Amino acid sequence: MAKATRQLPQGILEKGNEIRVFMPKFGSINERRHQLHEVIRLSGMNLIINDTDHALLIKVASVPSARMQVYFIDNEEYFKRKATIEDDDEVFFPDNDERALFFCRGVLETVRKLGWRPDIIHCHGWMTAFIPLYVRHFFNDDPHFEDAKIVFSAYDDKPEALDKELPKKLAMEGFDKTLLKGLGKCTTDDLLKFAMGMSDALVKGSPKLSRSMDTAIKAMDKPLLTYSKDADERLDAHLEFYQSVMEEALV
């Protein structure tokens, strides 16, 4: 996932396309070394997650070799810790569902503040899995996203259990409870399948996926891009895939 989200945006940018890259500002990222700085005009919003206000901070840094900016979604409670998704004992953080909710909302709110209207929103992995839900059912009337097509990449990560209160947290945001069926006592794999069901097209981000994930992808019968090991081939394949997804929407 790290290679894909580093190499693809640069290649797409170099082909003359406009692109924005977003990721969580995990505590393991050295702000001084990578020259991160807060974007005051984009920060300052509070997002309500699980009925609690959380301050949204937006930071940005450049990849020098690529002339590419990366936006970091930050919050002291969710992302200050040095570890990414597991503690020192390799235990999945119990609030990872809320961290993903905050990240996804933060990305979309930032895109709105930027006044940008993406043609393609490409999501990678379970932490981006609430993007399709928000775009389709929260920001569905927002002109920034009305023409956007969602592409979702699935990776061969180990399934982890999420908080069983997740549907309740989403219901607090106004989502219909019938929409959230299957998210109680769910795993990150279940969340991925939920997100892919709301996406326009799918990508196999790993050479092999679990049998369960493969079966789910086949059953969805959506446009699918298979895994490509070669970086150049992967870039060309993605560009063609994006174009076909946009063209199909016009038919």
C-alpha positions as CSV (number, residue, x, y, z in Angstrom):
1,M,0.0,0.0,0.0
2,A,2.8,2.4,0.9
3,K,4.5,1.8,-2.5
4,A,1.2,2.2,-4.4
5,T,0.3,5.4,-2.7
6,R,3.7,6.9,-3.1
7,Q,4.4,5.9,-6.7
8,L,1.0,6.2,-8.3
9,P,0.3,9.8,-7.4
10,Q,3.7,10.9,-8.6
11,G,3.3,9.1,-11.9
12,I,-0.2,10.5,-12.4
13,L,1.0,14.0,-11.6
14,E,3.8,13.7,-14.1
15,K,1.4,12.7,-16.8
16,G,-0.2,16.1,-16.5
17,N,-3.1,15.4,-14.1
18,E,-4.1,17.4,-11.0
19,I,-4.0,15.3,-7.8
20,R,-4.3,15.6,-4.0
21,V,-2.8,13.0,-1.6
22,F,-4.2,12.6,1.9
23,M,-3.0,10.4,4.8
24,P,-3.2,10.4,8.6
25,K,-0.5,12.2,10.4
26,F,0.6,9.3,12.5
27,G,2.8,10.2,15.5
28,S,5.7,8.2,14.0
29,I,6.1,10.9,11.2
30,N,8.9,13.3,12.1
31,E,7.4,16.8,11.4
32,R,10.7,18.6,11.6
33,R,12.6,16.2,9.3
34,H,9.9,16.2,6.7
35,Q,9.1,19.9,7.1
36,L,5.4,19.6,7.9
37,H,3.6,22.8,8.6
38,E,0.0,23.5,9.6
39,V,-2.3,25.1,7.0
40,I,-4.2,27.5,9.2
41,R,-6.8,28.4,6.6
42,L,-7.8,24.7,6.3
43,S,-7.6,23.9,10.1
44,G,-9.8,25.0,12.9
45,M,-12.8,22.9,12.2
46,N,-14.2,20.5,14.8
47,L,-15.6,17.1,13.8
48,I,-18.1,15.3,16.0
49,I,-17.2,11.6,16.3
50,N,-19.1,9.4,18.8
51,D,-20.9,12.5,20.1
52,T,-17.6,14.3,21.0
53,D,-15.9,17.3,19.4
54,H,-12.4,16.7,17.9
55,A,-10.2,19.4,16.5
56,L,-9.2,18.9,12.8
57,L,-5.7,20.0,12.0
58,I,-4.4,20.0,8.4
59,K,-0.7,19.8,7.8
60,V,1.2,19.7,4.5
61,A,4.6,18.7,3.3
62,S,6.2,18.2,-0.1
63,V,7.9,15.2,-1.6
64,P,11.1,17.0,-2.9
65,S,11.9,14.6,-5.7
66,A,8.3,14.6,-7.0
67,R,7.1,18.2,-6.6
68,M,4.1,16.7,-5.0
69,Q,2.3,17.9,-1.8
70,V,0.8,15.5,0.8
71,Y,-1.9,16.7,3.1
72,F,-1.9,15.2,6.6
73,I,-5.1,14.8,8.7
74,D,-4.1,15.4,12.3
75,N,-5.7,15.3,15.8
76,E,-3.9,15.0,19.1
77,E,-6.2,12.3,20.6
78,Y,-6.3,10.1,17.5
79,F,-2.9,10.5,15.9
80,K,-0.4,11.7,18.4
81,R,0.6,8.2,19.6
82,K,3.8,6.9,18.0
83,A,2.3,3.6,16.7
84,T,0.1,3.5,13.7
85,I,-2.7,0.9,14.1
86,E,-1.3,-1.4,16.9
87,D,0.3,-0.8,20.3
88,D,3.7,-2.2,21.3
89,D,2.1,-5.6,22.0
90,E,0.7,-5.7,18.5
91,V,-2.8,-5.2,19.7
92,F,-5.2,-3.4,17.4
93,F,-6.2,0.0,18.9
94,P,-9.8,-0.2,20.1
95,D,-10.6,3.3,18.7
96,N,-9.3,2.5,15.2
97,D,-12.9,2.8,13.9
98,E,-13.1,6.4,15.2
99,R,-9.7,7.2,13.9
100,A,-10.9,6.1,10.4
101,L,-14.1,8.0,10.7
102,F,-12.2,11.2,11.7
103,F,-9.7,10.7,8.8
104,C,-12.3,10.2,6.2
105,R,-14.5,13.1,7.3
106,G,-11.3,15.2,7.6
107,V,-10.3,14.4,4.0
108,L,-13.7,15.3,2.5
109,E,-14.0,18.5,4.6
110,T,-10.6,19.6,3.4
111,V,-11.4,18.9,-0.2
112,R,-14.5,21.1,0.2
113,K,-12.4,23.9,1.8
114,L,-9.9,23.7,-1.1
115,G,-12.8,24.1,-3.5
116,W,-11.6,21.1,-5.5
117,R,-13.9,18.8,-7.5
118,P,-12.2,15.5,-8.1
119,D,-13.1,13.2,-11.0
120,I,-11.7,10.1,-9.2
121,I,-11.5,9.4,-5.5
122,H,-9.1,6.5,-5.0
123,C,-9.3,4.9,-1.6
124,H,-6.6,2.5,-0.3
125,G,-7.3,0.1,2.6
126,W,-9.8,-0.1,5.5
127,M,-8.9,3.3,7.0
128,T,-10.4,5.0,4.0
129,A,-13.5,2.7,4.0
130,F,-15.9,5.4,5.2
131,I,-15.2,7.6,2.2
132,P,-17.8,5.9,0.0
133,L,-20.4,6.1,2.8
134,Y,-19.9,9.8,3.4
135,V,-19.8,10.6,-0.3
136,R,-22.9,8.7,-1.2
137,H,-25.0,9.4,1.9
138,F,-23.6,12.5,3.7
139,F,-22.2,14.7,0.9
140,N,-24.5,13.3,-1.8
141,D,-25.9,16.8,-2.6
142,D,-22.5,18.5,-2.4
143,P,-21.3,19.8,-5.8
144,H,-17.7,19.0,-5.0
145,F,-18.4,15.3,-5.2
146,E,-21.5,14.9,-7.4
147,D,-19.5,13.8,-10.4
148,A,-16.7,11.9,-8.5
149,K,-16.2,8.2,-9.2
150,I,-14.9,6.1,-6.3
151,V,-12.2,3.5,-6.9
152,F,-11.3,1.3,-4.0
153,S,-8.1,-0.8,-3.6
154,A,-8.2,-3.8,-1.3
155,Y,-5.1,-5.3,0.2
156,D,-4.3,-8.6,1.9
157,D,-4.3,-7.3,5.5
158,K,-5.1,-9.4,8.5
159,P,-8.7,-8.9,9.5
160,E,-9.1,-7.2,12.8
161,A,-12.2,-6.8,15.0
162,L,-13.8,-3.3,15.2
163,D,-15.8,-1.7,18.0
164,K,-19.3,-3.3,18.0
165,E,-20.7,0.1,18.8
166,L,-19.7,1.3,15.3
167,P,-23.3,1.4,13.9
168,K,-24.4,3.4,16.9
169,K,-21.6,6.0,16.2
170,L,-22.6,6.2,12.6
171,A,-26.3,6.5,13.5
172,M,-25.4,9.6,15.6
173,E,-24.2,11.2,12.4
174,G,-27.6,10.7,10.9
175,F,-27.1,7.6,8.8
176,D,-30.1,5.3,8.4
177,K,-29.8,2.3,10.6
178,T,-30.9,0.0,7.8
179,L,-27.9,1.2,5.8
180,L,-25.6,0.0,8.6
181,K,-26.6,-3.6,8.7
182,G,-23.6,-5.9,8.9
183,L,-21.4,-3.4,10.7
184,G,-22.1,-4.6,14.2
185,K,-19.4,-6.9,15.5
186,C,-17.6,-6.5,12.2
187,T,-14.0,-6.8,11.1
188,T,-11.9,-4.6,8.9
189,D,-12.6,-7.1,6.1
190,D,-16.4,-6.6,6.6
191,L,-15.8,-2.9,6.5
192,L,-13.8,-3.2,3.3
193,K,-16.6,-5.2,1.6
194,F,-19.2,-2.6,2.8
195,A,-17.1,0.2,1.3
196,M,-16.5,-1.7,-2.0
197,G,-20.2,-2.2,-2.4
198,M,-20.7,1.6,-2.5
199,S,-17.7,2.1,-4.9
200,D,-17.8,2.4,-8.6
201,A,-14.7,0.3,-9.4
202,L,-12.3,-2.0,-7.6
203,V,-8.5,-2.7,-7.6
204,K,-6.7,-5.7,-6.3
205,G,-3.8,-4.0,-4.4
206,S,-2.1,-7.2,-3.5
207,P,-1.0,-10.2,-5.6
208,K,-3.3,-12.5,-3.6
209,L,-6.4,-11.6,-1.5
210,S,-8.2,-13.9,0.9
211,R,-10.7,-16.3,-0.6
212,S,-13.5,-14.4,1.2
213,M,-12.4,-11.1,-0.3
214,D,-12.0,-12.6,-3.8
215,T,-15.5,-14.1,-3.6
216,A,-17.0,-10.8,-2.5
217,I,-15.3,-8.9,-5.3
218,K,-16.6,-11.4,-7.9
219,A,-20.1,-11.2,-6.5
220,M,-20.1,-7.4,-6.7
221,D,-19.5,-7.6,-10.5
222,K,-17.9,-4.1,-10.7
223,P,-15.1,-2.9,-13.0
224,L,-11.9,-4.5,-11.7
225,L,-8.2,-3.8,-12.1
226,T,-6.0,-6.8,-11.2
227,Y,-2.7,-6.5,-9.5
228,S,0.4,-5.5,-11.4
229,K,3.9,-5.9,-9.9
230,D,5.8,-3.7,-12.4
231,A,5.5,0.0,-11.3
232,D,5.4,1.4,-14.9
233,E,2.7,-1.2,-15.9
234,R,0.8,-0.4,-12.8
235,L,0.8,3.3,-13.6
236,D,-0.4,2.9,-17.2
237,A,-3.0,0.4,-16.1
238,H,-4.4,2.7,-13.5
239,L,-4.6,5.7,-15.9
240,E,-6.5,3.6,-18.4
241,F,-8.7,2.2,-15.7
242,Y,-9.6,5.7,-14.4
243,Q,-10.4,6.8,-17.9
244,S,-12.7,3.8,-18.5
245,V,-14.5,4.3,-15.2
246,M,-15.2,8.0,-16.1
247,E,-16.2,7.1,-19.7
248,E,-18.6,4.4,-18.5
249,A,-20.3,6.9,-16.3
250,L,-21.1,9.0,-19.3
251,V,-22.7,6.2,-21.2
